[in-house]
């Protein structure tokens, strides 16, 4: 059942900010799942011009795919966590400037996995 609350000041803008952040997280999840499938299938997206169609990562494929899937799951958890805490703050009319360390730690882990993926691709292709 939807919760009704009085629309005052920037409530609508704040709610749109929550939705925009949630959708940004979901976009990152879709990109991570695409990279997961790419690593698992052994193809590069997109392949560099003038190279073979299927350039596999060899023994790095499965561990890299697992890391990317974990990063996608962490991003989903971070998206729901951030949306839920933001919505609670919005309903209770609290400021959004409360530091939420759990979300930052989850996204730092995702960033570490993305950087590791970039390094593996750079080492493997060079």
N, C-alpha and C positions, 0 to 999 in steps of 0.2 A: 504494500500500500504506500503510495507516495506521501512524503512528508511535506506539509504546507508551511511556509514561513514567509514573513513579510519581506517584500522586495524594497530595499532601501539602499540608496547610494549606489555603490559599485557591486552589489550582490550578483547581478547578471553578468557583469564583466568578470568577476572572480570565478563564477561557475563556468563560464566559457574558457577561462584559463585552465581550470581543472580538466575539462574535456580535451582541450588542445594538448596538454601535457600527456594525458592518457593515450591519445591517438598517436603522439610522437613515440611513446614507448612501444605501442603496437606496431608502428612502422619499423622500428628497430628490430622487433621480434621477427617480422616477416623477412627482413634482410638477413638476419642471423640464420633463419631456417633455410633460406636460399643458399647461403654459404655452407650450411650443414649438408644439404643435398649435393652441392657442387663438390665438396671434399669427399663425401661418401661415394659418389659416382666416378670420381677421378677426372672431372672436367674443369676447365677454367671459364669463368664468366666475366666478361667476354674474353675470348682467346686473343692473344696478340696477333696482329696481322703477319702473315708469312710463317706461321708456326704450325705444328701438327694440330689436328682438331682435338685430340685427347692427350693431354699432358698430365700424367698422374703424379701425385705426391709420393707415391711409393709407400713406405712403411709409416709415413706421417699421416696418411689419410684417415685411418680410423681414430687415432687419438685426437686429431684436430676436429673431426666431426663430432666426437663426444664432447669436447670442450665447447664447441659452438652450440650444441644442443643444451648444455648446462647453462651457457650464457643466455640463451633464449628463455629458459625456464626462470632464471634469476630476473630477467627483465620483465617477464609477466608478473612475477611476485612483487617486484618493485613498483610496477604500474598500479596494481591493485592497492598496495600499501599506501602509496602517495595519494591516490584518488580518495581512498577511504579516510585517511587522516585529514586531508584537505576538506572533504565534505563535512566531517565532524567539526572542524574549525569554523567552517562557513555556517553551519546550523547553530553552533554555540556562540557565534559572533565573536570569535577570537581572532587575533592577528595571525597572518600566515608566516610571520617571520620567525617562528619557533624552529630551531635547528632540529632536523630529523636525521640522526646519524645512521640509522639502519638503511634508509634509502640511499644515502651517499656511499655506504660501504658496499651495498649490492651493486650499484652502478660503477664503483671503482673496480670491483671484480670483473664486471663485464668489459670495462675498458681494458683491463689487463689482458683478458682473453683475446680481444680484438687486436691489440698491439702484438701479442704473441703470434696470432694468425698472420699478420702483415710481415713479421720477421721471418716466419717459416716460409711464406710464399717468396719473399725476397731472396732468402738463402737458397731455396730449391731452384728458382729460375736463373740465378746468377752463378 
